[in-house]
Amino acid sequence: MMDTDIAQRLRNAGLAVIEVDGWANRGSSSFNPRGSVDHHTAGPPTGNAPSLNTCIHGRSDLPGPLCNVFMARDSTAYVVAAGTANHAGSGGWHGLSGNSSVYGIERENVGTTAEPWTPAQTDAAARAHAALIRGRADASMVCRHAEWTSRKIDTHTLTGDELRRRVADHLAGGPAPAPDEPPGRPEMFVAITDQGFYALFGSVLFTFRDMAAYGTALNESPNVPAVLIGNQCSPQDRQDLADNLTAQHHAVLGR
């Protein structure tokens, strides 16, 4: 069945989340995940998420979606598909086989030692895998694509044992609380229906836990501009604003 709770579980794990338009209906509904597979995109060396469209729509030789969750270089988690994605292929792990048996996470990276994983990226990946399998499996059911099949090397320079250890730590600790609001006065508030509630604090894009926390922050900063994008706008308009906000964040960071 379709797993339409992915986005909320990722947010509960403390990750910045963007829901790709149509994700809740993307992928096959013949989906019974009992594990998760870690991939790298082997994509372009520049840009925060240059492989995102490919992961959504697929390639000439492989139809999309190619993952359930796509993680950009800044560790933003894009929710791509609620159903089975074409990512693992032939192979298996601890009795699992077939794409329908595992979630897939694609992480933007050139796929070589030319782009080492940062500690923050590794932690975000472990958080994401833990969020996906929580209540369905334990950390032993998470693997690198290279462990699923000898045809692949994903994810380079990260051992499966290290990934599973980190996933186990996050499962044991429970869902991570949302971070405390950054100090200082925000420059802008943005609420995007079905995607989240945000404030931009200089170089920090802060995600509020819920509408109540967002409303409290608005009341405490009455002169800060706020933008609300609701259901009266098209899904593409909402996605465009989410993309523009993310791009503004990246520009502030100089990425």
Number of C-alpha atoms within 10 A of each C-alpha: 13 18 18 15 11 23 27 14 20 25 23 18 24 19 24 23 21 22 20 23 16 12 21 19 15 21 23 17 15 13 19 17 22 20 27 29 25 26 26 21 22 17 17 14 13 12 14 20 21 17 20 24 14 18 25 25 15 17 13 8 6 12 14 22 27 27 31 29 34 29 27 20 19 16 22 20 26 24 25 32 32 27 27 29 30 22 25 27 15 12 16 18 21 11 8 17 16 16 26 25 20 28 29 30 30 27 30 26 29 17 22 15 10 9 11 14 18 11 9 11 18 17 16 24 23 26 25 27 31 31 26 28 23 18 10 12 15 17 24 17 19 30 26 26 27 20 20 23 16 10 12 14 17 25 26 21 12 13 14 18 14 12 22 21 14 21 26 20 14 22 22 12 9 14 18 16 12 17 12 10 15 14 7 8 14 21 14 18 21 20 22 17 15 14 18 21 21 24 25 20 18 15 13 15 21 19 24 22 18 12 12 11 13 19 13 10 17 18 10 10 15 9 10 14 12 14 12 12 19 14 11 9 10 11 16 11 13 22 18 12 16 22 14 12 17 16 14 15 18 17 11 14 11 8 12
